[in-house]
Amino acid sequence: MTNVKFNGTPFERTLTSLVDDFMTEIPTLFKTEVKNPNIKGFVPVNILEKENEYQIEVVAPGFEKGDFKINLDQQILTIAVDKSEEASATTGKTIRKEFRTRSFKRTFTVDDKVDTDKIEAKYVNGILIVTIQKKENIKTASKDIEVL
């Protein structure tokens, strides 16, 4: 029997590359925003419930306050930005461009528990915070009922 020496494990690179390629492609199979990064409507949000209000936090860096359009139509709250990317006059050549500001639109259904007249929005450090006040619960006064 003859011993054969290898510099490394045979098929190590091809097997490792195959597994790495497969693991890298798994998110693409399940997420449409990875396949099509220009899809409208994908922007991450957090929704918080506090004692007297709800807060919707929208991560939207690179915009200005005037870019946001917030609309409440009946029970549908819409947060949208319609902004096209403008060509900037740079003297150098762009080697790689991975981030950009893009349009988005998110809609939320609000119920009867919120006061639609008390909706506020502010834009701080790239996060749009929309605050929706809850309606005050009118508690009926307790009373004793006499048994006849």
N, C-alpha and C positions, 0 to 999 in steps of 0.2 A: 504494500500500500504506500502511496506517495502523498506527502503533505504538500499542499499548495498554499502559498501565502498570498494574501490580498492586502492591498493598501486600503484598509477600511472594510466595511461590510459590503458584500456584493448586493446590488440593487438598492443600496441605501439612498442614493440621491433620487433615483426614479420613484421609489416608494414614498419617500418623504415628500417629494414634489407633488406626487399624486394626491396624497392626503392633504397637504397644504392647499393645493388648488381646490380640492373638494370642499374643505372647511371654509375657504374664502368665498366660494360661490353659494353656500347655503343661505346667507341673508338675501341674496338676489332672488332666490326662488320664492321667498315668502313676502318680501317687501317691495311694493311697487315704486316707492320713492327712491330706492337704490337703482332700479332699472331705468327709471325715467326721472332724473333729478329736477326737471322743469315742470313737474306736475303741480297744478294749482291746488292749494288747500292744505299742503302738508307743512305745518308749523307747530312745534310742540307747545302745549299749554298745560298749566296746572290750575285746578279748580279747588279752592279752599272754602270751607264753610266755617264761619265764625259765629259768635253768639248773635249778632244783630245784622250780619251781612254775608254775602258771598263775594269772593274775589276770583277773577279769572286773570291769570298771569300768562301773557303771550311773549315768548322769546322771539324778539324781532330786532336784532342789532343792525345798525347801518341805516336806519330810517330817521325821519324827522317827524315832529308832532303833526305837521300838516299832511303827511302822507296817509294817515289812518282815516278810514271812513267807518264809523260805528253807527249802525242803524237798528232800530227796534220797530218791527212791523208785526203787529198783533202779538203773537207769542214767540216770534223768532228774532233773536239777537244775532246780528251779522257784524263780524269784524273783518275788514278787508283792506288790502293795500294793492293798488294797481300802479305799478311802477316798472317802467322798462329800463334796462341797463343802458346808460349813455356811454358812448365811446369817449374815453378821456384822452387828452392830448399829452402823451408822454414821449419823452425823447428816447427812451430806452426800449429794448425789446422785452416783452413779457416771456419769461421762461416757463412759468407754471402759474396757473390761476385756478385756485381751488374754491374760493368763496366769492359769493356775489349776492347782491340783494335782488330778490325776485318777488313777484306778486303772489299774494295768497288770499284765501277767503275761508273763514271758518264760521259756522253757524251753530247756535245753541238754542235749545228750546227752554223758555222760562215758564214757570208755572204761576199759579195764583198766589203763592206765598211771598212773592217779591213785590216791592213797590216800584213800578216802572217809571214813576216820576223822579225817583231818586237814584239815578245811575250816573256815576262819575268815572272819568278815565284820566290817567296820568301816565306819562312816559318817562321812565327813570332808568338810566344806565342800560339801555337796550332792551328793557322789559316794559311792555305795555300792561298796566294794571287797571282792570275794569272792576269797579266796586258797585255791587247791586245791593241795596238795602232791603232787608226783610220787612214785611208788613208787621205792624204791632198787633199782637193778639189782644183782642178785647175780651177780658175775662168778666164773666158775669158775677155779680156779687152773690155771695152765698147767703142763703136764707133758710130758716127753719120752717119746716112744714108741719102743721099741726094735724094730728090724726083725729078725725071726727067720729 
